[in-house]
Each structure stands twice: as C-alpha cells, then as structure tokens.
C-alpha cells in the first residue's frame, strides 16, 4: 500500500504535469536541433540525451515519453540520428506541447537553448 504522502505527491503531479511536459519537450527540441547540425551524436550529446531520458524515467510510461524515450535510446545505441529519426522526434515533440500555455515565448526559447 502506498503512503499518504506518496498519494499526495501523485495527485499534485497531475497539476504540474503539463508544465513539466512543455519544459521537457522544449529541452529535447534544443538537444535534437543541436545534433541535427551534423547528424552525428558526440559524447556530450549522448550524455545529455541519457540525462534527459533519466530525468523522465519515472513517467516513461506516459505519453509522449513512452514514444520519445524509445526513439532516443535507439538513436543513442546507433550513434547517429538519421533525418527521419530527427523528424520523428521533432514531430512527436511538437504534437505534445501547448502554445505557450505555461511558458511565454522567451521561456520556451530558453528551454530549447
């Protein structure tokens, strides 16, 4: 049985899931766009992608993380992002963000950076 504090945390998480999702997707977009410059994944980019996946491992069964994390892991293992993989990840990411509902344009751009 889960403790009361654990249940409270889960209930509270629902209130800030959308802002967490927006921040996660904007950050991922920035990482992916950096990789897209040369299409190759260097060591620091692998670390960033793994860190991004690890940050959201607790919610990896929720959409869009259940779609994005496997795409990212596949590319990391291969050591290269194809144009199709980059397009798939960017398309998936854009479909799950809201038009600046929680962040203004400047905040979203900073998260991507």
HELIX and SHEET records of a PDB file:
HELIX    1   1 UNK A    4  UNK A   36  1                                  33    
HELIX    2   2 UNK A   43  UNK A   55  1                                  13    
HELIX    3   3 UNK A   57  UNK A   59  5                                   3    
HELIX    4   4 UNK A   65  UNK A   78  1                                  14    
HELIX    5   5 UNK A   83  UNK A   95  1                                  13    
HELIX    6   6 UNK A  105  UNK A  112  1                                   8    
END                                                                             
